[in-house]
Each structure stands twice: as C-alpha cells, then as structure tokens.
C-alpha cells in the first residue's frame, strides 16, 4: 500500500514534507513490534497514526483499543489497564479483565500518556520489559503479548527532569518517535484542506463549493497577498478546526451574504444583495459570530 492509498483509507489530507515523513516512519515501523511514541498537539490526528501502524502490522487481525489515560481517574486506571480481582476494593463485586488482557495479541494505544500516575507508570514499565502484569488485588503474575503505542502533547523529556514522568519509561516508549505536525507547520496544505472542507459543507447545504481567490492560494507563501489570505492564515493559527469553520462560513455566505448588525443583535441578518467578497469587515464579523456556534 503506497502513501496515497494510506491517506485515502484513513482520511488524511495534505502533502507537506513533515506530514509525509511522519507517515513514512509509521509505515516503516508498522511491520516491527517496536514501541512507538507519537508526539503532537491536540487534534493533529495522533490516534489515526496509531491505527495506521496497527492496520499495517502483523497484528492487524487482532484487537486494537485506544485508551485516554487523562480521562481515567487515578484510583481506577490500574484496574482499567490490568484488571482486578473480586473484593480487591470497594465496589469490586466481580473479577474483571483489564485492557492488557483483553487485547492480548493486539495493539493498545495509550493517549495522553503524560497524565498517567507514577504507580501506573511502574506497572506499564514492567509490561514493556517482561510482558508481565498483576491484577489489582492478586498475587498471580500473568503474561500478555501487546504492542504499545503511546501519544502525548507534552514534553515528556522535560517531565522526566521535573519528576513527573519516569525516565526509564520514557526511553522504553520512545524507541521510535513520530512527530505529527500541526497545521501551522503545514501551510502548503491549507488550500487543500480548505477545498475539502468547502466541498463537504457545500454538500451538506446543497450548494456549490466556494473557490479561493489567487491571493488566498498564495497565503502560505505571502501572508500579505490579500485580506482573504490574511484570514486564512489567522484562522488556521490554532489548527484545522478554524480552517473548517472558515470553509463553513464561506458556504453560508454563498447561500446569502448578510448586513452588518447592531451591537444589540444576537445574530447577523442575511441579505442576498450584499457581496461578502467586497465586505471584508462584515466577513470578519460573521466569522467571529460563527465561531460561537
């Protein structure tokens, strides 16, 4: 499967060198059983990369599970990952298998690994070193064969220096690092993403997709090329969600541009007689309003 086929299968849009390199590393490491640490800001698609690695591995027909370590309370994460015995704590009415037992033979994706408590980090380190774990409330050592892919939006190396993350666990996880770039590092992909979002929203609202002017297409190279280009850059500064919003707003404008509204109005008024392309101030107002929806 070549890189474009992988992008099509997993819905990855873009062709920047940084994105392509991240995909290249993911596909190369997939055939191995090495532990992978995926770095990147929130929303860049780290889980998608873990799914790619699993799907291209020899474990692809076995279970895959994604676990958000930051969403599990500290008092229950050991039970969730490693299981527990009946009566091991208040409310443990029955024995329960943990993820490392149920996903045996497959892949576990540990997102927000930097939020994992220290005690759980020690348990995870033992799994990575020996493949062994112990259920909460048990003394029986069990074996598991699970590939671990972890992800973080934090600087774990810095965490090791301030005592928030185990250094030995960091180096175990960071066997193969993958950096997923944010959109601000992929300016050449802005127009491609905008076009995709515009088509999606045009289909939703049953209208024709808007087209970017030449100035907007030049935004990645020259941010001062046009007002619209400036907005493209400004609204993707915090990544793809705002590019998505911008495309949505353009489609709504195509359905009918609007008049400026008084400060007391809750929403802008639509007016088909106004050409939004010639009213940059009004467009900026509507963009700000749409961000609240």
C-alpha positions as CSV (number, residue, x, y, z in Angstrom):
1,X,0.0,0.0,0.0
2,X,1.6,3.3,-1.1
3,X,1.4,6.5,0.9
4,X,-1.5,8.0,-1.1
5,X,-3.6,4.9,-0.6
6,X,-2.9,5.1,3.1
7,X,-4.1,8.7,3.1
8,X,-7.2,7.8,1.2
9,X,-8.0,4.9,3.5
10,X,-7.6,6.9,6.8
11,X,-8.8,10.3,5.6
12,X,-5.5,12.1,5.8
13,X,-5.4,15.3,3.7
14,X,-2.2,17.0,2.8
15,X,1.1,16.6,1.1
16,X,3.6,18.6,3.2
17,X,7.0,17.1,3.7
18,X,6.6,16.9,7.5
19,X,3.3,15.0,7.2
20,X,4.7,12.7,4.6
21,X,7.8,12.0,6.7
22,X,5.6,11.1,9.7
23,X,3.6,8.7,7.5
24,X,6.8,7.2,6.2
25,X,8.1,6.4,9.7
26,X,4.7,5.0,10.7
27,X,4.6,2.6,7.7
28,X,8.2,1.5,8.2
29,X,7.8,0.8,11.9
30,X,4.4,-1.0,11.4
31,X,6.0,-4.3,10.4
32,X,8.0,-4.4,13.6
33,X,6.9,-4.8,17.2
34,X,8.8,-1.8,18.4
35,X,7.1,0.6,20.8
36,X,6.2,4.0,19.3
37,X,5.8,7.4,20.9
38,X,3.7,9.8,18.9
39,X,4.1,13.5,19.7
40,X,1.9,16.3,18.5
41,X,-0.5,18.9,19.6
42,X,-4.1,18.1,20.4
43,X,-6.2,17.5,17.3
44,X,-3.5,16.7,14.9
45,X,-4.5,13.1,14.5
46,X,-2.2,11.1,16.7
47,X,-4.8,8.3,17.1
48,X,-5.1,7.9,13.3
49,X,-1.4,7.3,13.2
50,X,-1.7,4.5,15.8
51,X,-4.5,3.0,13.7
52,X,-2.3,3.1,10.6
53,X,0.6,1.3,12.5
54,X,-1.8,-1.4,13.7
55,X,-3.5,-1.9,10.3
56,X,-0.2,-2.4,8.5
57,X,1.2,-4.7,11.2
58,X,1.1,-8.5,11.6
59,X,-1.4,-7.8,14.5
60,X,-4.0,-6.2,12.2
61,X,-6.5,-9.1,12.6
62,X,-6.2,-8.9,16.4
63,X,-7.8,-6.4,18.7
64,X,-6.9,-2.7,18.8
65,X,-8.0,-0.4,21.6
66,X,-7.4,3.3,22.3
67,X,-7.2,4.4,25.9
68,X,-7.2,8.0,27.0
69,X,-5.1,8.0,30.2
70,X,-6.1,11.5,31.0
71,X,-9.8,10.6,31.1
72,X,-9.5,7.7,33.7
73,X,-9.4,8.7,37.4
74,X,-6.2,7.9,39.2
75,X,-7.9,5.5,41.5
76,X,-9.3,3.3,38.7
77,X,-6.7,3.4,36.0
78,X,-4.8,0.3,37.3
79,X,-8.0,-1.7,37.3
80,X,-8.9,-0.5,33.8
81,X,-5.5,-1.4,32.3
82,X,-4.6,-4.5,34.3
83,X,-7.9,-5.8,35.7
84,X,-8.8,-6.6,39.3
85,X,-10.0,-9.5,41.5
86,X,-13.3,-9.7,43.2
87,X,-13.3,-7.8,46.5
88,X,-10.0,-6.1,45.8
89,X,-11.5,-2.7,46.5
90,X,-14.9,-1.2,47.4
91,X,-17.3,-1.9,44.6
92,X,-15.3,-4.7,43.1
93,X,-18.2,-7.1,43.1
94,X,-16.7,-9.4,40.4
95,X,-13.3,-10.1,38.8
96,X,-12.6,-8.0,35.7
97,X,-10.1,-8.4,32.9
98,X,-8.1,-5.3,32.1
99,X,-7.2,-4.0,28.6
100,X,-3.8,-5.7,28.6
101,X,-5.6,-9.0,29.0
102,X,-8.5,-8.4,26.6
103,X,-6.2,-7.0,23.8
104,X,-3.7,-9.8,24.1
105,X,-2.1,-10.3,20.7
106,X,-3.1,-6.9,19.5
107,X,-2.3,-3.3,20.0
108,X,-3.1,-0.8,22.7
109,X,-2.9,2.9,22.1
110,X,-2.2,4.9,25.3
111,X,-3.2,8.5,24.6
112,X,-2.2,11.4,26.9
113,X,0.5,9.1,28.4
114,X,1.9,12.1,30.3
115,X,-1.2,12.1,32.5
116,X,-0.5,8.5,33.7
117,X,0.1,8.3,37.5
118,X,3.5,7.3,38.8
119,X,2.3,4.0,40.2
120,X,0.7,3.0,36.9
121,X,3.9,4.0,35.0
122,X,5.8,1.4,37.1
123,X,3.3,-1.3,36.1
124,X,3.4,-0.3,32.5
125,X,7.2,-0.4,32.5
126,X,7.1,-4.0,33.8
127,X,4.8,-4.9,30.9
128,X,7.2,-3.4,28.4
129,X,10.2,-5.1,29.9
130,X,8.9,-8.6,30.6
131,X,5.3,-8.8,29.3
132,X,4.1,-9.4,32.8
133,X,1.5,-7.8,35.0
134,X,-0.6,-8.5,38.1
135,X,-4.3,-7.7,38.5
136,X,-5.2,-5.4,41.3
137,X,-5.8,-7.4,44.4
138,X,-4.0,-10.5,43.1
139,X,-0.6,-12.0,43.6
140,X,-0.6,-14.1,40.4
141,X,1.7,-12.9,37.6
142,X,0.1,-13.0,34.2
143,X,1.6,-12.7,30.7
144,X,0.5,-10.6,27.8
145,X,1.6,-10.0,24.3
146,X,0.5,-6.5,23.4
147,X,2.2,-3.8,21.3
148,X,2.1,-0.4,23.0
149,X,1.8,2.8,21.1
150,X,1.7,5.9,23.2
151,X,1.0,9.5,22.4
152,X,1.4,12.9,24.1
153,X,1.1,16.6,23.5
154,X,3.6,17.3,26.3
155,X,7.3,17.4,26.5
156,X,7.9,14.0,28.3
157,X,11.7,14.6,28.4
158,X,11.0,17.7,30.4
159,X,8.7,15.7,32.6
160,X,11.5,13.3,33.4
161,X,13.6,16.2,34.6
162,X,10.9,17.6,36.9
163,X,9.9,14.2,38.3
164,X,6.5,14.0,36.7
165,X,7.4,11.1,34.3
166,X,9.7,8.1,34.8
167,X,12.9,8.4,32.8
168,X,13.2,4.7,32.2
169,X,9.7,4.5,31.0
170,X,10.3,7.5,28.6
171,X,13.2,5.7,26.9
172,X,11.2,2.5,26.7
173,X,8.3,4.3,25.0
174,X,10.4,6.5,22.8
175,X,12.0,3.6,20.9
176,X,10.6,5.1,17.6
177,X,9.4,8.7,17.9
178,X,6.9,10.1,15.4
179,X,6.1,13.8,15.3
180,X,2.8,14.7,13.7
181,X,2.9,18.3,12.5
182,X,0.3,20.9,13.3
183,X,-1.4,22.8,10.5
184,X,0.7,25.9,11.3
185,X,3.7,23.8,10.2
186,X,1.9,22.7,7.0
187,X,1.0,25.9,5.4
188,X,1.3,24.4,2.0
189,X,-1.7,22.1,2.9
190,X,-4.1,25.0,3.8
191,X,-5.6,25.3,0.4
192,X,-6.1,21.6,0.1
193,X,-7.8,21.4,3.4
194,X,-10.0,24.4,2.7
195,X,-11.1,22.9,-0.6
196,X,-12.0,19.6,1.1
197,X,-13.9,21.4,3.9
198,X,-15.7,23.6,1.4
199,X,-16.8,20.7,-0.7
200,X,-18.1,18.8,2.5
201,X,-20.2,21.8,3.6
202,X,-21.4,22.5,0.1
203,X,-22.8,19.0,0.0
204,X,-24.4,19.5,3.4
205,X,-26.1,22.7,2.5
206,X,-26.8,21.6,-1.1
207,X,-25.0,24.4,-2.8
208,X,-21.8,24.7,-4.9
209,X,-18.5,24.9,-3.1
210,X,-16.8,28.3,-2.8
211,X,-13.5,28.9,-4.5
212,X,-10.5,30.6,-3.1
213,X,-9.1,33.6,-4.9
214,X,-5.5,33.7,-6.1
215,X,-4.5,35.8,-3.1
216,X,-5.8,33.1,-0.7
217,X,-3.9,30.4,-2.6
218,X,-0.8,32.4,-2.2
219,X,-1.4,32.7,1.6
220,X,1.2,30.1,2.5
221,X,3.9,31.9,0.7
222,X,2.9,35.5,1.2
223,X,0.6,36.2,4.1
224,X,0.0,39.8,2.9
225,X,-1.2,38.8,-0.5
226,X,-4.8,39.6,0.2
227,X,-7.3,40.2,3.0
228,X,-8.7,36.7,2.5
229,X,-5.2,35.3,2.6
230,X,-4.6,37.0,5.9
231,X,-7.8,35.4,7.3
232,X,-6.8,32.0,6.1
233,X,-3.5,32.3,8.0
234,X,-5.2,33.8,11.0
235,X,-7.9,31.3,11.3
236,X,-5.7,28.3,10.9
237,X,-3.2,29.6,13.5
238,X,-4.8,27.3,16.1
239,X,-5.2,24.4,13.6
240,X,-7.7,22.7,11.4
241,X,-10.9,23.5,13.3
242,X,-10.8,27.1,12.3
243,X,-10.0,26.2,8.7
244,X,-13.1,24.1,8.9
245,X,-15.1,27.0,10.3
246,X,-13.8,29.3,7.6
247,X,-15.0,26.9,4.8
248,X,-18.4,26.6,6.5
249,X,-18.8,30.3,6.7
250,X,-17.9,30.8,3.1
251,X,-20.6,28.3,2.1
252,X,-23.1,30.1,4.3
253,X,-22.2,33.4,2.7
254,X,-22.7,31.9,-0.7
255,X,-26.2,31.0,0.4
256,X,-26.8,34.7,1.1
257,X,-24.5,37.4,2.3
258,X,-25.5,39.5,5.3
259,X,-25.9,43.0,6.6
260,X,-23.9,44.4,9.5
261,X,-26.0,44.2,12.6
262,X,-26.3,46.5,15.6
263,X,-24.4,45.5,18.8
264,X,-27.7,44.5,20.4
265,X,-28.5,41.9,17.8
266,X,-27.7,38.3,18.6
267,X,-27.2,37.1,15.1
268,X,-26.3,38.6,11.7
269,X,-29.0,39.2,9.2
270,X,-28.8,37.6,5.8
271,X,-29.1,39.8,2.7
272,X,-28.6,38.4,-0.8
273,X,-27.8,41.9,-2.1
274,X,-24.5,42.1,-0.2
275,X,-21.4,40.7,-1.9
276,X,-19.3,39.4,1.1
277,X,-16.2,39.3,-1.0
278,X,-16.3,43.1,-1.1
279,X,-17.1,43.5,2.5
280,X,-14.1,42.2,4.4
281,X,-15.2,43.9,7.7
282,X,-18.6,42.2,7.6
283,X,-17.0,38.9,6.8
284,X,-14.7,39.1,9.8
285,X,-17.7,39.9,12.0
286,X,-19.6,36.9,10.7
287,X,-16.5,34.7,11.2
288,X,-16.4,35.8,14.8
289,X,-20.1,35.0,15.3
290,X,-19.8,31.6,13.6
291,X,-17.0,30.6,16.0
292,X,-19.6,30.8,18.8
293,X,-22.0,28.3,17.2
